Amino acid sequence: MSEKTEFKLNLQEFSSDVSSGNFTLNEIAKKYKISTRNVHNVCKRNSIVENLKESKFFPEDETQFLNYLYEHGKSKTAKKYKITLATVSGWCKRNNVSIPAYLGVRNSAVDSKLSEIKSLYESGYTQTFIGKLYSTTGAKIKRLLKENGVVVKTTFDVWKDERIEVQTNLQKYIEQNKDGLNLTEIAQGNCISYEVLKNAFKANNVEVIIHSYNKSKGELEVKEFIKSLGFNCESVKRTHNKTQYEIDCFVNEENFGVEYCGEYWHSKNSGKPKKYHQDKMLWCAEQNIELMTIFEHEWITKKSLIKSMIKSRLGICDAKIYARNTNCCVISKAQAKLFHDKNHISGGLTTSTIDFGLFYNSELVSVASFSKSRFSKDTEYEILRFSTLQNHLVVGGFSKLFKNFIDAVNPISVVSFCDLRFGKGKVYVKSKFKLCSITPPNYWYYFKNEIGDGIFESRIKYQKHKLKHFSNYSDDKTEYDIMKENGYLQIFDCGNYKYIYKKGGS
């Protein structure tokens, strides 16, 4: 206690109270707002004679107090009589009362099940697991077992034994995982720790197959479609560079996966970060995994096209055509739009300035649409769309279309943006394009109307200065806030690879 604090005390009053014999030590400490130790210190420094009242507890009904003490122990007795545990111990000492160690956890529901608990522990269940079964803690189960003569293993020994057991039976647990059990179910069924099991899978580079009963209908349909093509397809969790992701539909032998995105759960509204899809795509690319990211509305409204795209990525097609066997010519804007509407995930456009098509046996099988560059001042032309007839592979199709465009227009430079949700743009590299950059993720707005139809539209339509028709519009609100209040979901994609072709290859 500092001299400054002591100076604040009224020493004359303090001395009078301490010497009067009318106050206990605790009462003095409480009155002057100091600790009991400092009461003694002040008295010593100021030569004050202590004449404190002895603090003794005298229960009104001593027999009732004693019976409760024997039945419930010191702690609960102190709580019931609103006194300290030290006061109870002092009373016991003065009255020569010895309280025996209580063999149990003072919980009749647990104490009465001692034989069951012993059996469970000896069968391999942990103290924590048993505690959960009986709505108590593992520490109390441990105490109950020790006080009843059971040798309780230390936590280290338990984990050591479990690690040995899991490593010995790892192949069995792997097969159980393949047969439909998740790690939690395997751990519970084999009386082992989930953490030990998870670490064993990770240490042995074993992929965990995810068996979730909360998968969406669409995701299960995608998985079943891939299986119908003759591939094994599972949901898996992988850890790479200390980051873990779940791949919804993964084909291990092809290193190919599909990310199925329900609009709400993959929107900013539900808390998904802006770069979530791009980061996951790049994380997969680092492991040479091709990840296709599709949104739920695309699977619902363009199922045949998505199936065709998946088949193409897995090397399956209904017909293989070589571009050298096709005829290339300029087609009308209407023809191009109609073809892209059926065969391109983003549909057709009416802003193209020239369109080329490949015909095989008089059938249009591939189209490329071009226009003046929309976003880049450094390039002259832009490839707006390139698509191929569903379920067909046109070998060398893009190269032939682009060559005919070069011969006809002779552009200085051409830019194209490759949507990273569906590929990396290998056809551009073959046609002497150079990868310049990766763009930040773009965002879209999704809205489900009264009849349940989903509307998925570009952010361009919903820039803030175009939102004044909404009743909740305010200059103080952001574009996102206005759209969110009107029931729209903001969804980010994977961004784009920006490819540029320059005349002469410069």
RAHU-V476695 format. One record per backbone hydrogen bond with DSSP energy under -1.0 kcal/mol. CO is the residue of the C=O (numbers start at 0). NH is the residue of the N-H. Records with the same first field share a line. If there is no record, write none. Layout:
CO=NH + NH
This chain:
1=5
2=6
5=8
8=10
9=13
10=14
11=15
12=16
13=17
14=18
17=50
22=52
23=27
24=28
25=29
26=30
27=31
28=33
34=38
35=39
36=40
37=41
38=42
39=43
40=44
41=45
42=47
53=55
60=64
61=65
62=66
63=67
64=68
65=69
66=70
67=71
68=72
72=76
73=77
74=78
75=79
76=80
77=82
83=87
84=88
85=89
86=90
87=91
88=92
89=93
90=94
91=96
92=95
101=103
106=109 + 110
107=111
109=112
110=113
112=116
113=117
114=118
115=119
116=120
117=121
118=122
119=124
120=123
125=129
126=130
127=131
128=132
129=133
130=135
136=140
137=141
138=142
139=143
140=144
141=145
142=146
144=149
145=148
153=157
154=158
155=159
156=160
157=161
158=162
159=163
160=164
161=165
162=166
163=167
164=168
168=172
169=173
170=174
171=175
172=176
173=177
174=178
175=180
176=179
181=185
182=186
183=187
184=188
185=189
186=191
192=196
193=197
194=198
195=199
196=200
197=201
198=202
199=203
200=205
201=204
207=236
215=219
216=220
217=221
218=222
219=223
220=224
221=225
222=226
223=227
225=230
226=229
233=249
234=209
235=246
237=244
239=242
242=239
244=237
246=235
248=257
249=233
250=255
254=289
255=250
256=291
257=248
258=293
260=295
261=265
263=266
266=271
267=270
272=275
274=278
275=279
276=280
277=281
278=282
279=283
280=284
281=285
283=286 + 288
284=287
289=256
291=258
293=260
294=298
295=299
296=300
297=301
301=305
302=306
303=307
304=308
305=309
306=310
307=311
308=312
309=313
310=315
311=314
318=392
320=394
321=324
322=325
326=358
328=356
331=335
332=336
333=337
334=338
335=339
336=340
337=341
338=342
339=343
343=346
353=369
354=330
355=367
356=328
357=364 + 365
358=326
359=362
362=359
364=388
365=357
366=386
367=355
368=383 + 384
369=352 + 353
370=381
379=372
380=414
381=370
384=368
386=366
388=391
390=317 + 318
392=320
393=396
394=322
395=399
396=400
397=401
398=402
399=403
400=404
401=405
402=406
403=407
404=408
405=409
411=502
412=380
413=500
414=382
415=498
417=496
418=421
420=292
424=427 + 428
425=429
427=432
428=431
433=499
436=497
441=492
443=490
444=456
445=488
446=454
448=451
452=448
454=446
456=444
458=461
462=465
463=466
466=469
469=472
473=476
477=481
478=482
479=483
480=484
482=487
483=486
488=445
489=267
490=443
494=419
495=438
496=417
497=435 + 436
498=415
499=433
500=413
501=504
